[in-house]
Amino acid sequence: MFLPASFSLFPLLLLLGGAPPSSLQSLGPSKLRLVGPGSRPEEGRLEVLHQGQWGTVCDDDFGLQEATVACRQLGFEGALTWAHSAKYGQGEGHIWLDNVRCAGTENSLDQCGSNGWGISDCSHSEDVGVVCQPQRQRGYLSERISNTLRPQGQRLEAVRLKPILASAKRQNPVIEGAVEVKYEGQWRQVCDQSWSRNNSRVVCGMLGFPSTGTVDGHYYRKVWNLKMKDPRSRLKSLTKKNSFWIHRVSCLGIEPHLASCQVQVAPARGKLRLACPGGMHAVVSCVPGSHFRPGKAKPGRKEPVAEQEMRVRLRSGPQVGEGRVEVLLNRQWGTVCDYGWNLASASVVCRQLGFGSAREALSGAQMGQGLGPIHLSEVRCRGYERTLGDCSALEGPQNGCQHDNDAAVRCNIPNMGFQDQVRLAGGRSPEEGLVEVQVEVNGIRRWGAVCSDHWGLTEAMVACRQLGLGFASHAIKDAWYWQGTPGAGEVVMSGVRCSGTELALQQCQRHGPVHCPHGTGRFSAGVSCTDSAPDLVMNAQLVQETAYLEDRPLSQLYCAHEENCLSQSADRMDWPYGHRRLLRFSSQIHNLGRADFRPKTGRHSWIWHQCHRHYHSIEVFTHYDLLTLNGSKVAEGHKASFCLEDTNCPEGLQRRYACANFGEQGVTVGCWDTYRHDIDCQWVDITDVGPGDYIFQVVVNPKYEVAESDFSNNMMRCRCKYDGHRVWLHNCHTGDSYRASTELSLEQEQRLRNNLI
C-alpha cells in the first residue's frame, strides 16, 4: 500500500530529533470546547476532540494568536487573553496538542503548526485556557450546521414574515404573512411552487414559534391576483425580476435554519428563465407558544401538562428561552448530560417549551451546574418528536456523566417589540441607569420614568430581561446621581409589582392612574444589569437525612440567645436552669449560578459577633420556621446572620472565600456552604410546640438582599411529624420542585418567605 511521504517520514523525523509535520490540516477540522467549573461560555480550559476523545492543549508556545484562532473556531469574534498553568483546572486523559503555533489567520487549530496529535512533554498542570470576547460571530450556531445555499454557496442571512392582511398587521408578534429571505443583503420573497409544510415548520422555528397553522391559500391567491391586475401596483414589475425571488426551497422540517435546507435561488438555466412563473409568494402561518400568545390573560402562567408527558424546564439562562435543561422524572428535577447533545435534540426541548427551534446546543455546563440526579444522557432526537420523552436516551448514571457536562440551550423566540418599549438613561455603562418606559397616555405613546415605590429585584429582573441585558444585579430606588432623558422625566408607571416571569414591565401589575407620592427626579426607579448571576439552592435531601431532636441546657445557649436563635419564651425562663427543645439539622447551600454569591455590603458594615467570634456579612440570610398545614407559624423563625464561605468545592475548583481572620466572604460558583447540625443556631426552637403534623420550611436570601438568577428555588419545605418525643421529616423539596403542577400566588409566596402568615 502506498503511503504519502509525510506519513512515511514521520517516525524517522522523531528518531532523528527533527521537526514533525507542522500542519494537522489533513486530519480534518476538530471540535473545540471550553471547560471549567462555573466558567462563563467565553472562558475556560481549552479542550479538543480527536479520535472520539476530548483532550487538552499544552500552554508551551501558546499565545494570543493561538487563542484568537481557537476563539474564532468556537464562534466568538476573537480572544481577549489566554491563561497558562491550568488556571481553569487540570483536565484528564490525553494532552492532544503541544507547541501550537498559529499565524492568527487560520480558520481552526488544525491548520496551525504543532508537534502532532498526542505528542507532548507536558503534564496537565500546563493545560492552557482561553478568554474569548463574549460577542458571538454573526449567524453563529454552536453546532456548525451547513450554512450555505445550494448550489450558489452563498449565505442565507435572515427570515421574516411580511403581513398582508389587515388583521395580521395588527398582531404582536406577527404570526402570518409572506416569507421573505435576506440574501446577499437584499430581502427576497420565496416562490410558493413546491412550498411545503416542512418548509413552514423551519421558518416558524427560526422566528420563535413551535408549530405551524393553516393558511387560506385561496384567499391569498385572490389578493395576489387583484394586485397583479392593478396597474398602479409595483408588484407586477418586481415579480418579473429574478432578484425578487428565491426560486425553490426544500426542507425536511427538522432543520434549525433555512440555510440547512436545499435552496435554489434562480432556475437551473440561469437568468434567461424567470423564477416562479405563474406563482406567488409563499405564505406561512405560525402558532405562538403560550408565553407569546396575543391577549394572554396572565403572563407567566403555566398551562396544564399531561401527567405522562416528560416535563422540561430551563434554568439559569440570562434571557427568555435559554438555560440549563432540566427534566422531571420520579417527582424529582434533574439535568441532561451533554454527551451527544446537538441542535436536533435542543430544538425538541425548545419547541416543547413553546419556543422555536434551537439557535445553540450548549455543552459543558455553560448555563451553570445543576443539583441532584442526571436523568438523561446521549439523547438522540430526530427533530420531529413532540417532547424530549419521545427521543431515545440512556439513563444519566450509565456512562459516568457529571454535572460539569450539563446540557443547555438557546432557543429562537418571537420578536415581541418589548425591547423598543424600555431604555436606560444616565448610567455610567449601557448596563445601568434610570428605567424609562414607553406607555400609552390618553391615546398617545410617550416615554417617562417609573416610580420607585415597591421597586425591587423581581421588577428589576423583568426590566433587565426586557432590555436584553440578562439579570438584575441591583434594584435602585434612589438614583439621584443619574440624569434621565430630557422630556421623559415625568412618572408614567407606578405601583409596579412583578412575579419575575413577565417578558416586559408593561405586563406586570401596576396602578391604573399613576400615583407616586415621592414624585419624579431622584426617586425614579433604576437598575444595574449583568449577564451572569448566582443561584442559591438548599440541598433538601441532606436536611431530611440529618434532622433530629435535642434537649439542650440553657447553660449552653447564652450565645445563641444573644443572637436571637431561640423562641421568645426563652426570655422568661430562669437562666441558666432548664432546657430548650431544638429541631436540629444540617444545611448545605449550593451556588448553582454563573457568578459568585457575595454579600450586599462591604467589610466596613459587617458585624462582629463576640460570642461566636466571626463577622456576619448578611444580617438576614435564612428563615427557619415550623408551620401548621394551613401556613400559620408555630415555632419562632430563626433569622440568621451568616458567615458566608466555601465549605467544599468540586474537584478541580479552589475555595475562594473563608470567614477566618476577617477573610473575604461569599460562595463560589459550583461550591457550597455547609452548616452542620451541631453548630449554634442551626435549629428551630420547638419548645412550645405540641405534637402534630407540620410543615418545616427554610428560606434562603428571604428578603432578596442579593440578586440571583432564580428565586423560585430559594424555599425548601418538608412534611414534619412530631409525637412529643421524636420527629420525622419527609418529602423535602425545594420550592420549584412541583411548580409544574401547583403554584403559589405571588402574594402567598412573598408572605411565606417573610414570615407574615
QUIVENGI-V745776 format. One record per residue. RES is the residue in one letter. PSI is psi in whole degrees, 0 to 359 (999 if undefined). OMEGA is omega in whole degrees, 0 to 359 (NA if undefined). Layout:
RES/PSI/OMEGA, RES/PSI/OMEGA
This chain:
M/133/182, F/131/177, L/144/175, P/154/183, A/323/182, S/328/179, F/320/184, S/331/181, L/344/189, F/310/179, P/323/181, L/318/180, L/321/180, L/319/181, L/323/183, L/357/181, G/9/179, G/172/181, A/134/175, P/174/179, P/137/190, S/354/182, S/143/178, L/13/189, Q/326/184, S/343/182, L/357/176, G/156/181, P/133/180, S/163/177, K/144/175, L/159/170, R/159/175, L/128/186, V/148/176, G/131/183, P/121/177, G/6/182, S/153/176, R/164/182, P/331/186, E/6/179, E/154/179, G/181/176, R/133/182, L/123/178, E/149/184, V/142/180, L/122/179, H/133/181, Q/37/177, G/6/181, Q/139/177, W/138/176, G/176/187, T/179/179, V/133/180, C/150/183, D/358/178, D/129/178, D/359/183, F/135/181, G/195/185, L/326/180, Q/318/179, E/320/178, A/322/179, T/316/178, V/315/180, A/315/182, C/320/178, R/321/178, Q/329/179, L/355/176, G/5/177, F/165/184, E/335/180, G/191/182, A/145/173, L/316/180, T/183/177, W/163/185, A/133/181, H/179/171, S/42/173, A/45/178, K/326/182, Y/28/178, G/154/180, Q/135/178, G/185/180, E/163/175, G/217/187, H/148/162, I/98/192, W/325/187, L/143/178, D/151/181, N/47/178, V/133/181, R/117/181, C/153/173, A/339/181, G/350/181, T/355/183, E/155/178, N/338/180, S/163/180, L/336/179, D/333/183, Q/357/179, C/163/176, G/154/177, S/181/178, N/343/185, G/162/184, W/125/174, G/3/181, I/107/188, S/148/173, D/25/184, C/165/168, S/171/182, H/349/174, S/352/179, E/16/179, D/133/184, V/148/173, G/161/178, V/153/173, V/112/183, C/161/170, Q/135/185, P/341/182, Q/132/177, R/153/172, Q/147/182, R/130/178, G/13/184, Y/138/172, L/136/189, S/328/171, E/120/190, R/97/176, I/163/175, S/114/185, N/39/181, T/153/175, L/143/177, R/138/2, P/4/188, Q/338/179, G/23/178, Q/163/185, R/133/169, L/126/189, E/316/186, A/167/179, V/146/174, R/164/175, L/129/177, K/110/182, P/141/181, I/312/181, L/149/181, A/322/181, S/324/180, A/326/181, K/334/182, R/348/185, Q/146/175, N/112/5, P/167/175, V/122/184, I/356/181, E/138/179, G/183/179, A/138/180, V/129/175, E/135/182, V/133/177, K/120/185, Y/122/183, E/42/176, G/2/183, Q/138/177, W/128/178, R/153/175, Q/156/186, V/133/180, C/139/183, D/353/179, Q/127/184, S/11/175, W/136/185, S/167/177, R/331/176, N/319/176, N/316/181, S/321/181, R/320/179, V/316/179, V/312/180, C/319/179, G/318/178, M/328/182, L/2/174, G/15/182, F/138/185, P/335/185, S/174/182, T/155/175, G/186/180, T/148/181, V/136/175, D/84/185, G/324/180, H/319/181, Y/317/180, Y/326/176, R/321/178, K/315/179, V/319/179, W/312/181, N/322/178, L/321/179, K/325/178, M/332/180, K/343/183, D/115/182, P/339/180, R/351/183, S/129/176, R/345/186, L/323/184, K/316/180, S/325/180, L/322/183, T/342/180, K/354/179, K/130/179, N/337/179, S/351/178, F/339/192, W/149/153, I/119/193, H/316/186, R/137/176, V/137/178, S/111/182, C/157/173, L/342/181, G/352/182, I/0/182, E/144/178, P/349/185, H/144/178, L/333/180, A/343/178, S/350/180, C/167/171, Q/119/183, V/128/178, Q/114/185, V/315/183, A/162/177, P/157/187, A/326/184, R/13/174, G/201/189, K/352/179, L/334/179, R/143/178, L/140/171, A/141/175, C/50/178, P/125/178, G/0/180, G/185/176, M/180/181, H/144/176, A/136/180, V/135/182, V/141/173, S/129/182, C/155/178, V/115/181, P/153/175, G/172/187, S/332/180, H/335/193, F/13/182, R/135/179, P/141/176, G/23/182, K/135/188, A/308/185, K/105/179, P/141/177, G/353/181, R/133/182, K/146/179, E/153/179, P/143/181, V/141/178, A/140/185, E/323/184, Q/351/183, E/134/177, M/122/182, R/144/184, V/148/174, R/165/176, L/139/181, R/147/171, S/9/177, G/136/181, P/339/181, Q/163/174, V/137/176, G/18/175, E/151/179, G/179/176, R/135/182, V/126/176, E/142/181, V/152/181, L/113/176, L/137/179, N/42/178, R/25/179, Q/132/178, W/138/177, G/175/186, T/179/179, V/130/179, C/145/184, D/3/177, Y/119/180, G/6/182, W/129/183, N/181/185, L/328/180, A/313/179, S/319/179, A/323/180, S/325/176, V/317/177, V/313/183, C/313/181, R/322/178, Q/327/181, L/1/178, G/14/175, F/187/178, G/208/177, S/171/183, A/136/171, R/321/181, E/142/171, A/108/189, L/141/179, S/176/175, G/31/177, A/42/180, Q/343/175, M/31/178, G/159/180, Q/142/178, G/178/179, L/140/180, G/203/186, P/154/167, I/104/190, H/319/189, L/149/175, S/156/179, E/50/178, V/132/180, R/101/176, C/145/175, R/336/177, G/341/181, Y/3/180, E/150/182, R/325/179, T/165/178, L/331/179, G/343/178, D/351/182, C/156/175, S/145/181, A/160/172, L/159/171, E/139/188, G/312/186, P/352/187, Q/334/184, N/23/172, G/23/180, C/142/178, Q/171/183, H/344/175, D/2/173, N/18/181, D/133/182, A/152/179, A/170/181, V/157/164, R/118/184, C/154/169, N/135/177, I/154/181, P/153/174, N/104/182, M/349/182, G/5/183, F/328/183, Q/338/179, D/357/184, Q/13/178, V/150/178, R/163/176, L/144/182, A/142/169, G/353/184, G/165/179, R/341/179, S/167/179, P/347/184, E/4/182, E/160/177, G/180/173, L/139/178, V/122/175, E/133/183, V/156/175, Q/122/179, V/166/179, E/121/179, V/114/182, N/43/177, G/358/181, I/132/179, R/129/182, R/157/179, W/145/177, G/180/184, A/170/178, V/131/178, C/138/185, S/359/174, D/130/181, H/7/180, W/124/181, G/192/186, L/326/180, T/322/177, E/319/179, A/325/178, M/318/179, V/317/180, A/315/181, C/319/179, R/319/179, Q/326/179, L/349/184, G/23/185, L/9/174, G/232/185, F/164/173, A/132/172, S/331/177, H/143/170, A/116/190, I/125/183, K/348/184, D/80/189, A/55/182, W/339/185, Y/0/179, W/137/178, Q/131/178, G/177/178, T/132/177, P/133/180, G/355/181, A/27/184, G/341/182, E/140/178, V/124/180, V/359/180, M/130/181, S/165/179, G/30/185, V/128/175, R/116/182, C/149/173, S/341/181, G/350/181, T/354/182, E/156/180, L/342/183, A/153/177, L/330/180, Q/343/179, Q/350/182, C/161/172, Q/143/177, R/169/179, H/149/171, G/275/169, P/138/182, V/131/179, H/105/182, C/98/185, P/326/183, H/347/181, G/207/187, T/193/175, G/234/190, R/341/182, F/16/174, S/152/183, A/142/176, G/167/179, V/159/166, S/127/187, C/159/179, T/154/181, D/357/177, S/148/183, A/158/175, P/168/177, D/105/182, L/134/179, V/132/177, M/139/174, N/98/186, A/323/183, Q/322/180, L/319/178, V/314/182, Q/323/185, E/340/189, T/359/185, A/140/176, Y/171/179, L/145/173, E/133/170, D/104/189, R/130/180, P/144/179, L/332/181, S/341/180, Q/13/187, L/16/182, Y/313/180, C/315/181, A/323/179, H/322/179, E/327/182, E/18/175, N/39/181, C/2/180, L/161/177, S/161/186, Q/333/181, S/343/178, A/334/180, D/333/187, R/5/182, M/162/181, D/81/182, W/143/0, P/25/184, Y/143/181, G/187/182, H/167/174, R/142/176, R/124/187, L/134/169, L/106/187, R/155/181, F/161/173, S/147/175, S/145/181, Q/114/186, I/112/183, H/144/171, N/101/183, L/7/184, G/203/183, R/15/175, A/155/179, D/146/174, F/115/183, R/150/177, P/152/181, K/326/185, T/159/179, G/177/184, R/331/185, H/337/182, S/9/176, W/153/186, I/128/178, W/129/176, H/110/188, Q/319/184, C/310/184, H/353/173, R/52/168, H/165/180, Y/139/174, H/119/184, S/340/179, I/124/185, E/322/179, V/100/183, F/330/178, T/154/166, H/131/171, Y/126/185, D/153/168, L/125/186, L/153/169, T/171/182, L/341/176, N/8/171, G/2/179, S/138/183, K/130/181, V/342/177, A/139/187, E/127/178, G/139/178, H/105/179, K/97/193, A/135/164, S/142/189, F/145/168, C/111/186, L/128/178, E/164/175, D/102/176, T/317/178, N/155/176, C/157/176, P/162/178, E/133/179, G/355/181, L/128/184, Q/143/172, R/136/182, R/337/187, Y/134/178, A/136/185, C/334/187, A/144/174, N/41/178, F/39/182, G/170/176, E/144/180, Q/146/179, G/181/175, V/119/182, T/151/174, V/129/179, G/345/182, C/178/179, W/152/180, D/118/184, T/134/174, Y/109/185, R/155/182, H/338/188, D/13/176, I/159/182, D/142/174, C/1/179, Q/66/186, W/172/164, V/130/179, D/109/183, I/26/181, T/322/186, D/8/186, V/134/177, G/167/178, P/150/178, G/186/177, D/133/185, Y/176/170, I/124/174, F/130/188, Q/135/174, V/131/177, V/124/178, V/140/179, N/53/191, P/331/182, K/12/180, Y/40/181, E/328/179, V/134/182, A/142/175, E/165/179, S/339/185, D/119/178, F/351/185, S/342/182, N/15/181, N/344/181, M/132/175, M/135/182, R/146/176, C/152/165, R/138/186, C/129/175, K/127/183, Y/121/183, D/12/181, G/343/180, H/325/182, R/163/180, V/143/177, W/130/171, L/136/177, H/164/180, N/41/178, C/134/181, H/153/176, T/162/188, G/339/181, D/1/187, S/324/185, Y/20/183, R/343/177, A/332/183, S/328/179, T/135/180, E/134/171, L/151/172, S/160/180, L/317/183, E/317/178, Q/316/184, E/318/179, Q/320/181, R/320/178, L/317/182, R/322/188, N/21/172, N/37/184, L/349/181, I/999/NA
